[in-house]
Amino acid sequence: MTNQTEKSLENIPYEQALAELEQIVSDLESSERPLEEALALYERGQVLARYCSILLDQAELRIEQISGDQILPVDGEAIS
C-alpha cells in the first residue's frame, strides 16, 4: 500500500472497511458505469480487500499470541 492509501485507511475499523468493500462490489455488479469510474471503484476495492486481509492476519496473530496455540479452522487442520 502506498503512504497515501495507508493514511486514508489508518483509522478505519475493519467493519467499516468491509462495509465499504461490500458496497463497491454491489455497485459494480448492479450498474453500468463509465470505464474510468468503474476502474477507480475496482482499485479502491482492491485496496480495501488488502487492508481487511491485513487486519484479519493481525487479529489471528494476536489470538495465537494470547492463546499460545495454533488456531484450528472449521475443518480441523491447524493454521501455522
N, C-alpha and C positions, 0 to 999 in steps of 0.2 A: 504494500500500500504506500502511496505517496504521502508526504507530510501533509499536504492539503487535505487528502482524504482522511487521514488519521485525525486531523483537527476537527473535521466535520462529524466524525463518529465518536470521538473520545468520551463524550459524556452521555451517549445514548445507551440506555439499558437494552439488554438482549430482547426483551419483549417488544419494545418499540421498534427496534431494527427489524425483527421478524415480521411485525405487522406491516411495516413499510414494504418489505420484500414481497409479502403476500399480495399487497395492493398493486405493486408493479406487475407481478405475474398476472393478476386478474385483468389489469388494464391492457396488457399486451395481448392477452388471449381473447378479450371481448371486443376490441375495436381496431379499426384500421387507423393508422397514424402515418403522418409523413415519415419518411425514412430517417431523417436526422433526429426527430423526436423519439422514434422507436429505438434507435441506436443509443441515445442518451439514457433512456429508461433501462435498456438492457445493461449498459455499462454500470449504472447505479445499482441495479440488481446484483450484478456480479460482485461489486464492492461489498454490498450488504451481506451476500451469501458468505464471502470470505470472512467478514467481520464476525458474523454469527458462529461460523465454524471455529474461529479463534477463541471466542468466548466459551463455547462448549468444551473445547480442548482444555482451556484453563480451569474450568469447573471440574472436569474429570480429573485433572492432575491434583487439584486441591482435595477432592474426595479421596483420592488414592493416598495423599499425604496424611490426611486425617485418619483414615481407616488403617493404613499400613498394609493393606491387602490389595490384590488385583480386583478390579470391578468385573463382575460376571454379567454379561448381557443375557437377554431372554433365552437364547439358545444354549446357554451354559458354558460356552467356551470363554476362557479368560482373555481379557484385553490387556496387552502389555503396554 
